[in-house]
C-alpha cells in the first residue's frame, strides 16, 4: 500500500541544550512516555523529545510498517521512536562500542530484536542493499559534516537506499548550508534553536 505523502507543516518546537547522560523519553506509540537510559559518554547527544515529537508528527502515516535505517544511531532515539509508532523494522549503525552496548540494552528492554551494527557509517554503507528503507535517520555529530552538507561523502548516493516515497531525515546544525543535489530535494525543513531538521526525498513523491 502506498504511504501518504507529506503535505502539512509543523510549528517549530523549542530546542534545549543537548547533554549526555540521564534518559530519553519515547513520545508516542506503544511505548509512549517510556524512559530509556542514556549513558554519560562524550559526544553522546540524544535527539530532544520535543524535536522528535515534531518530526514524527510531520512524518505521520509514513511511519507505520516502515523499514527504518538509523545512522550514527547513538542512543537510537529516532529508530526506537519509529518502532514504538509502528515501524516494521529498524537497523541501527553505531561505531562506539559502549554506546552500542547501551543501545542494545534499550532495544531489549522494549522487547525488540533490531540489530545494532557496530561499525562506522562510512564502512557499512557500501554493504547496504539498495532500495531497502522507507525512512533513513541521519543525526551525526555536527563537526563531522562540514559547512556544506551536500559535499559530505556519507550522503552522496544515500538516496539509492530509499524505497519509493521514502525520506531521509537529517538533523544538522543551523549554521551549516544545505544544498541537496539531484535527484533528491528538501521537502520539509524546520529549525529548533541551534539545530535544524530537513526531510529529503525524490521530487516525484511530493
Secondary structure, DSSP 8 states (H G I E B T S, - for coil): -------------------SSSEEE--SSTTTT-EEE----TT-----HHHHHHHHHHHGGGSTT-EEEEET-TT-HHHHHHHHTT-SEEEEE---HHHHHHHHHHHHHTT----EE-S-HHHHHTTS-TT-EEEEEE---GGGT-SBGGG-GGGTTGGGGEEEEEEEEEEEETTSB----TTEEEEEEEEETTEEEEEEEEGGG-
